[in-house]
Amino acid sequence: MIRFGVIATAFLTALVLAASATAQGQPAPTVQSEAKEGATVPLDELLKPGPIRENVMGAADAPVTIVEYASMTCPHCATFHLKTLPAVKKEFIDTGKVKLVFRDFPFDGVAMAATMLSRCAASEKFFSITDMLFQRQEKWAFGQNPEAELTAIGKELGFDAKGFDACLQDQTVFEGILAVRKKAFEVFKVDSTPTLFINGEHYRGVLSPVEIAIHINRHLDKK
């Protein structure tokens, strides 16, 4: 079996190399944006897909787009998904007013492993798997043996030991997740999770159902 330490080491090495490249005269590209509440980034740039599959919930032609950057080991991300998102889905996503684009922003090797696991299943199962991981986050992310807990979840999802290992060793997915994370950090100034962009407007942290509805309705009123 692959050890989580391998993923953790590769993940941290990639972050160090990226930081070193920037420090050695390869300045990070940027858009005209400040990392503060309500600051706006160009929506066309934000919505450019990265090198891996985009996971989208909602109608393609929805007038409001929420781009979420999340880490699977982030408790605040779990709160958003389990308490705020269901209300948003019912009121806005299921009615065709909003679509949600979920993007990975792992903060550690365990989050990277969980992220890769969520991406190994069929795309239509992504959000249900993500919900499962957030619901059980305290046990697998903060328990004594994250590897054993995620392996057990993998078995529930139909992965045998060989398939689980193959999932976590998929270099294309690994590098794609890092590329999405790198662009978010360097271009859109994402440095915490959850970070939400509502039609390009930047918000940090968990928004309550009432708070996010206010922002969504403000954009809908412009249409």
C-alpha positions in Angstrom: 0.0 0.0 0.0 1.1 3.5 -0.7 1.9 5.4 2.5 0.4 8.8 3.1 3.8 10.0 4.0 4.7 9.8 0.3 1.8 12.0 -0.7 2.6 14.4 2.2 6.3 14.7 1.2 5.4 15.2 -2.5 2.8 17.8 -1.7 5.1 19.8 0.6 8.0 19.5 -1.9 5.8 20.9 -4.7 4.8 23.9 -2.5 8.4 24.6 -1.6 9.5 24.5 -5.2 6.7 26.8 -6.3 7.7 29.3 -3.7 11.3 29.1 -4.6 10.6 29.7 -8.3 8.7 32.8 -7.5 11.5 34.0 -5.1 14.1 33.5 -7.9 12.7 36.0 -10.3 9.7 34.2 -11.7 7.0 36.6 -10.5 3.5 35.2 -10.0 0.9 36.4 -12.5 -1.8 38.4 -11.0 -5.1 40.1 -11.7 -6.2 43.4 -10.3 -7.5 42.1 -7.0 -7.0 42.6 -3.4 -7.5 39.8 -0.9 -10.4 41.5 0.9 -14.1 41.0 1.2 -16.0 42.0 -1.9 -12.9 42.6 -4.1 -13.6 41.5 -7.6 -11.6 39.4 -10.0 -12.4 39.2 -13.8 -15.0 36.5 -14.1 -13.8 35.3 -17.5 -10.3 34.7 -16.0 -11.7 33.0 -12.9 -13.9 30.6 -15.0 -11.1 29.4 -17.3 -10.8 25.6 -16.5 -7.6 24.2 -15.2 -5.9 21.0 -16.4 -8.2 18.6 -14.6 -12.0 18.1 -14.6 -14.1 20.9 -13.2 -16.8 19.7 -10.8 -19.9 21.8 -11.3 -23.3 21.7 -9.6 -26.2 23.5 -11.4 -27.2 24.7 -14.8 -24.5 25.8 -17.3 -26.4 29.0 -18.1 -27.2 30.0 -14.5 -26.8 33.8 -14.2 -24.7 33.6 -11.0 -21.6 31.5 -10.6 -20.1 30.6 -7.2 -16.5 29.4 -7.4 -15.5 27.7 -4.1 -11.9 26.8 -3.1 -11.9 24.2 -0.3 -9.6 21.9 1.6 -11.0 18.5 2.6 -9.4 18.8 6.0 -10.9 22.3 6.6 -13.6 22.2 9.3 -15.1 25.5 8.1 -15.4 24.0 4.6 -17.3 21.1 6.1 -19.6 23.6 7.8 -20.3 25.4 4.6 -21.0 22.1 2.7 -23.2 20.6 5.4 -25.1 23.7 6.6 -25.0 26.4 4.0 -24.8 24.6 0.7 -28.0 22.6 1.1 -30.0 25.8 1.5 -28.3 27.4 -1.5 -28.9 24.2 -3.5 -32.6 24.2 -2.7 -33.3 27.9 -3.3 -30.9 28.8 -6.0 -29.1 25.9 -7.7 -32.0 23.6 -8.2 -34.0 26.6 -9.6 -31.4 27.4 -12.2 -30.3 30.7 -10.7 -26.8 29.6 -9.5 -24.1 27.1 -10.4 -21.3 26.1 -8.1 -17.8 25.3 -9.3 -15.9 23.3 -6.7 -12.1 23.6 -6.8 -9.5 21.9 -4.7 -7.2 23.9 -2.4 -5.6 21.2 -0.2 -3.6 22.4 2.8 -1.8 19.2 3.7 -1.0 15.7 2.5 -4.1 14.1 4.1 -6.3 16.7 2.4 -4.5 15.9 -0.9 -5.2 12.1 -0.5 -8.9 12.7 0.2 -9.1 15.1 -2.7 -7.6 12.5 -5.0 -10.0 9.8 -3.7 -13.0 12.1 -4.4 -11.8 12.5 -8.0 -11.2 8.8 -8.7 -14.9 8.0 -8.8 -17.3 8.9 -11.7 -17.9 12.6 -12.0 -21.6 12.3 -11.1 -20.6 10.9 -7.7 -18.2 13.7 -6.9 -20.5 15.8 -4.7 -22.0 12.9 -2.9 -18.5 11.6 -2.0 -17.4 15.1 -1.0 -20.4 15.3 1.3 -19.5 11.9 2.8 -15.9 13.0 3.4 -17.1 16.3 5.1 -19.6 14.4 7.2 -16.9 12.0 8.5 -14.1 14.6 8.5 -13.5 14.5 12.3 -12.9 10.8 12.2 -10.6 10.4 9.1 -8.9 13.8 9.1 -8.2 14.2 12.8 -8.3 10.7 14.1 -5.2 8.6 14.9 -5.0 6.8 11.6 -6.2 8.8 8.6 -4.8 6.3 6.1 -6.9 3.4 7.6 -10.0 5.6 7.7 -9.7 6.8 4.1 -8.9 3.2 3.0 -12.2 2.1 4.6 -14.1 4.8 2.9 -12.4 3.8 -0.4 -13.7 0.2 0.1 -17.2 1.6 0.6 -16.9 3.4 -2.7 -15.8 0.1 -4.4 -12.0 0.5 -4.4 -10.0 -2.6 -3.5 -6.5 -2.2 -2.2 -5.0 -2.1 -5.7 -7.5 0.4 -7.0 -7.1 2.6 -3.9 -3.3 2.6 -4.4 -3.7 3.4 -8.1 -6.0 6.3 -7.3 -3.5 7.9 -4.9 -0.6 7.4 -7.4 -2.3 9.1 -10.3 0.4 11.7 -11.1 -1.8 13.5 -13.6 -4.5 14.1 -11.0 -1.9 15.0 -8.4 -0.2 17.6 -10.6 -3.5 18.9 -11.8 -4.7 19.6 -8.3 -1.4 21.4 -7.6 -1.8 23.5 -10.7 -5.3 24.6 -9.7 -4.1 25.4 -6.2 -1.1 27.4 -7.5 -3.2 29.6 -9.8 -5.7 30.2 -7.0 -2.9 31.3 -4.7 -0.9 33.3 -7.1 -3.5 34.9 -9.4 -6.7 35.1 -7.2 -4.9 35.6 -3.8 -6.6 32.6 -2.2 -4.8 31.8 1.0 -7.5 30.3 3.3 -10.5 28.1 2.9 -13.3 28.2 2.2 -12.9 31.0 -0.2 -15.9 31.9 -2.4 -16.1 34.0 -5.5 -19.7 35.1 -6.2 -19.7 36.3 -9.8 -16.1 37.2 -9.2 -16.5 38.9 -5.8 -14.1 37.5 -3.2 -15.4 36.3 0.2 -13.4 34.4 2.9 -14.8 32.0 5.4 -18.2 30.4 6.0 -21.2 32.5 4.9 -24.5 31.6 6.5 -27.5 30.8 4.3 -28.9 34.3 4.9 -25.6 36.0 4.2 -24.9 34.2 0.9 -28.5 34.7 -0.2 -28.1 38.4 0.2 -25.0 38.4 -2.1 -26.6 36.1 -4.6 -29.8 38.1 -4.8 -27.8 41.3 -5.3 -26.3 39.8 -8.4 -29.6 38.4 -9.6 -31.2 41.9 -9.3 -28.6 43.2 -11.7 -29.8 40.8 -14.4 
